[in-house]
């Protein structure tokens, strides 16, 4: 059986969660709770390219905010 996350011929979605973290997700699977779709629905490489171009700060949103607040108190 092919791994559903590594099938180059399948369609995928790009998901995002409340922490602004992105994930590649098989289009035929139900979107898990806490995640929503963002970006294209397409082949694996198209979605991976979109993630690479758009998710440029890998830190979770809460960490970015905490670091911003810490910088403001100095």
Secondary structure, DSSP 4 states (H G I P E B T S, - for coil): ---TTS-TTSEEEEEEETT--EEEEETTSPPPTTEEEEEEEEEHHHHHHHHHHH----S-HHHHHHHHHHHHT-
